[in-house]
Amino acid sequence: MALLINDDCTACDACKPVCPNDAIAVGSPIYVIDPLRCTECVGAEDEPQCKLVCPADCIVVHPDFVETPEQLREKYDSLHG
């Protein structure tokens, strides 16, 4: 599953630098996650790094992008292959 940043985002910039897939971008007014690049850090880390560093606890599962761990790994491999 890809992740989504909800309206509780404070635009603190903590999440963007820790994303191994460059899936997080500055939005207006909140940050956004590109679901086509988000692998929930599968392939790079044991858990989503953005969720670990987010002080607003505003990063949640994106309901429109449900993927298995295997699919997330394939996506990661295609991004970094």
C-alpha positions as CSV (number, residue, x, y, z in Angstrom):
1,M,0.0,0.0,0.0
2,A,1.1,3.5,-0.6
3,L,0.9,6.1,2.1
4,L,-1.0,9.4,2.2
5,I,-0.4,12.6,4.1
6,N,-3.7,13.9,5.6
7,D,-4.7,17.4,6.5
8,D,-3.1,17.3,9.9
9,C,0.3,17.9,8.2
10,T,2.2,20.8,9.6
11,A,4.6,21.0,6.6
12,C,7.5,20.6,8.9
13,D,9.7,18.9,6.2
14,A,10.7,16.0,8.5
15,C,9.4,13.3,6.1
16,K,10.8,14.4,2.8
17,P,14.5,13.9,3.4
18,V,14.0,10.4,4.8
19,C,12.1,8.9,1.9
20,P,14.3,6.5,0.0
21,N,12.2,6.8,-3.2
22,D,11.8,10.6,-3.4
23,A,8.1,10.0,-3.2
24,I,7.4,13.0,-1.0
25,A,7.0,16.5,-2.4
26,V,6.1,19.9,-1.1
27,G,2.4,20.6,-1.8
28,S,0.2,23.5,-1.1
29,P,-0.5,23.7,1.8
30,I,0.6,20.2,2.9
31,Y,3.2,17.7,1.7
32,V,2.1,15.0,-0.7
33,I,3.2,11.4,-1.4
34,D,3.3,10.1,-4.9
35,P,1.6,6.7,-4.6
36,L,3.4,5.4,-7.7
37,R,6.8,5.9,-6.0
38,C,5.8,5.0,-2.4
39,T,6.8,1.5,-1.3
40,E,6.3,2.1,2.4
41,C,10.1,1.7,2.5
42,V,9.9,-2.0,1.5
43,G,13.2,-2.8,0.0
44,A,15.0,0.0,1.9
45,E,14.0,-0.1,5.5
46,D,12.0,-2.3,7.9
47,E,9.2,0.3,8.3
48,P,8.1,3.5,6.7
49,Q,10.6,6.2,7.7
50,C,8.3,9.1,7.1
51,K,5.9,7.7,9.7
52,L,8.7,7.4,12.2
53,V,9.8,11.0,11.9
54,C,6.4,12.7,11.5
55,P,5.6,14.7,14.6
56,A,2.0,15.3,13.5
57,D,1.2,11.6,13.0
58,C,-0.5,12.5,9.8
59,I,0.8,9.7,7.4
60,V,-1.8,7.0,6.9
61,V,-2.4,4.1,4.4
62,H,-3.7,5.3,1.1
63,P,-7.1,3.6,0.6
64,D,-6.8,3.7,-3.2
65,F,-3.4,1.9,-3.5
66,V,-3.6,-1.5,-1.8
67,E,-0.5,-3.5,-2.6
68,T,1.1,-6.6,-1.2
69,P,4.7,-6.6,0.2
70,E,5.8,-8.4,-2.9
71,Q,4.3,-5.8,-5.1
72,L,5.9,-3.1,-3.0
73,R,9.3,-4.8,-3.4
74,E,8.8,-5.1,-7.2
75,K,8.0,-1.4,-7.3
76,Y,11.1,-0.5,-5.2
77,D,13.3,-2.7,-7.5
78,S,11.9,-1.0,-10.6
79,L,12.6,2.4,-9.1
80,H,16.2,1.5,-8.0
81,G,17.0,-1.2,-10.6
